[in-house]
Structure formats: structure tokens, C-alpha cells
Amino acid sequence: MPTDPEKQIFEDVRRLLAPLKRYKVERILGNGAMGSVVLVRHSELGLRALKLINANYLKSDTLRRRFLKEAHMMARLRGRHLV
């Protein structure tokens, strides 16, 4: 059963993605100080893991660059066990 903070994150992410209409938030995969990872279902691409950085960290150029570097590396990964 999700904890109250997880419910809040779930609702926040659902509201954030609602205008895009192609994403349905399935569940929270994990969260921590830097942000959250959620399982989403894209209407055409199927299941995807989506990592969201905490807005407080966007103020730091170093952390924003680190997040983008990680995103670029993850985008290159391929495998049947990856979402």
C-alpha cells in the first residue's frame, strides 16, 4: 500500500502529465531526495520509466547537468528487461 508521500507524488505526477494526454501514470517505482521515478504507459510506446528531478535541484547548474547526462546515457540503453 502506498504511503501518503507516495500518494502525493503520484497525484503530482499525474497532474503534471495530464496535459500531454499520451501518458498514464501506473505507479511510483521509487523516490528520494533528488526526485522520483514513475512507471508510465505511453499511448503508442507502452510502458516507460520516467525520472523526474525535484524542482529545488533545477536551480543548481551542476545537478541539472548531472541529471541531463544521466538522461542521455539512459536513452542509449537497450534491452528487453528495460522500460
C-alpha positions in Angstrom: 0.0 0.0 0.0 1.5 3.4 -1.0 2.4 5.8 1.8 1.0 9.3 2.0 4.1 10.9 0.4 3.9 8.3 -2.4 0.2 9.2 -3.0 1.1 12.8 -3.1 3.9 12.2 -5.6 1.6 10.0 -7.7 -1.1 12.8 -7.8 1.5 15.5 -8.6 3.0 13.5 -11.5 -0.5 12.6 -12.8 -1.4 16.3 -12.8 1.9 17.3 -14.4 1.5 14.8 -17.3 -2.3 15.2 -17.7 -2.0 17.9 -20.4 0.2 15.6 -22.5 -2.7 13.0 -22.7 -0.4 10.3 -24.0 0.9 9.3 -20.6 -1.0 7.4 -17.9 0.8 7.1 -14.5 0.8 3.5 -13.4 2.8 3.6 -10.1 5.7 5.1 -8.3 8.8 3.0 -8.7 10.9 4.9 -6.3 11.7 8.3 -4.8 14.4 10.0 -3.0 16.0 13.4 -2.3 16.8 14.1 -5.9 13.4 13.2 -7.3 11.1 10.3 -8.3 10.9 7.5 -10.8 7.4 6.6 -12.0 6.1 3.9 -14.3 4.0 5.4 -17.1 2.2 4.0 -20.0 2.6 5.9 -23.2 -0.4 5.5 -25.6 1.9 4.5 -28.5 5.2 3.3 -26.9 3.9 1.3 -24.0 5.5 1.1 -20.5 8.3 3.6 -19.8 10.1 4.6 -16.6 10.1 8.4 -16.2 12.6 10.1 -13.8 11.6 13.5 -12.5 14.1 15.8 -10.7 12.9 17.7 -7.7 12.3 21.3 -8.7 14.6 22.6 -6.0 17.6 21.0 -7.8 16.9 22.7 -11.0 18.5 25.8 -9.5 21.9 24.1 -9.4 23.7 24.1 -12.8 25.8 21.2 -11.6 22.9 19.0 -10.6 20.9 19.9 -13.7 23.9 18.9 -15.9 24.3 15.6 -14.0 20.6 14.8 -14.4 20.8 15.6 -18.2 24.0 13.5 -18.5 22.2 10.6 -16.9 19.2 11.0 -19.1 21.3 10.9 -22.2 23.1 7.7 -21.0 19.8 6.0 -20.2 18.3 6.9 -23.6 21.1 4.9 -25.2 20.4 1.8 -23.3 18.5 -1.0 -25.0 17.4 -4.3 -23.6 14.3 -6.4 -23.3 14.4 -6.0 -19.5 14.5 -2.2 -19.6 11.5 0.1 -19.7 
